[in-house]
Amino acid sequence: MFIILLVFISTFTAMDINNLRNGIGGYIQRPSGMLFTIVVLMVIPMVVFDLKGAVEVWVTIILEVVYITFYTWVYFKIKKIREERKNNKKEGK
């Protein structure tokens, strides 16, 4: 089950990053792999590791923070690259 969830997370994240690189959508994609991944990350501690109560909540929070931090970092890197390309095109004219 864990491997299947990781495949889904990886696939949807890769699709989102590809959409960001191609300038499709904004920070939150349409259809949103980011939102799907956040929901799956909430399920992992409960389903895969059989955690309950406060431990489940803390593990979920940690997974969410790590994922959103990674996604935001990638978003700003891609945004910076796109802006540099745009500025280079303007300077070249």
Solvent accessible surface area in square Angstrom, and as a share of the most:
residue,aa,sasa,rsa
1,M,133,0.59
2,F,70,0.29
3,I,123,0.63
4,I,98,0.50
5,L,19,0.09
6,L,71,0.35
7,V,86,0.50
8,F,91,0.38
9,I,20,0.10
10,S,68,0.44
11,T,63,0.36
12,F,58,0.24
13,T,12,0.07
14,A,60,0.46
15,M,99,0.44
16,D,2,0.01
17,I,39,0.20
18,N,70,0.36
19,N,32,0.16
20,L,2,0.01
21,R,149,0.54
22,N,90,0.46
23,G,43,0.41
24,I,88,0.45
25,G,26,0.25
26,G,36,0.35
27,Y,66,0.25
28,I,92,0.47
29,Q,5,0.02
30,R,172,0.63
31,P,126,0.79
32,S,24,0.16
33,G,3,0.03
34,M,8,0.04
35,L,92,0.46
36,F,77,0.32
37,T,0,0.00
38,I,31,0.16
39,V,80,0.46
40,V,11,0.06
41,L,13,0.07
42,M,90,0.40
43,V,47,0.27
44,I,6,0.03
45,P,0,0.00
46,M,84,0.38
47,V,68,0.39
48,V,42,0.24
49,F,109,0.46
50,D,101,0.53
51,L,46,0.23
52,K,136,0.58
53,G,50,0.48
54,A,70,0.54
55,V,86,0.49
56,E,33,0.15
57,V,80,0.46
58,W,157,0.55
59,V,44,0.25
60,T,18,0.10
61,I,76,0.39
62,I,104,0.53
63,L,54,0.27
64,E,22,0.10
65,V,87,0.50
66,V,96,0.55
67,Y,20,0.08
68,I,65,0.33
69,T,84,0.49
70,F,91,0.38
71,Y,1,0.00
72,T,39,0.22
73,W,147,0.52
74,V,15,0.09
75,Y,34,0.13
76,F,113,0.47
77,K,97,0.41
78,I,16,0.08
79,K,76,0.32
80,K,119,0.51
81,I,81,0.41
82,R,86,0.31
83,E,85,0.38
84,E,84,0.38
85,R,145,0.53
86,K,122,0.52
87,N,78,0.40
88,N,97,0.50
89,K,147,0.62
90,K,131,0.55
91,E,141,0.63
92,G,68,0.65
93,K,204,0.86
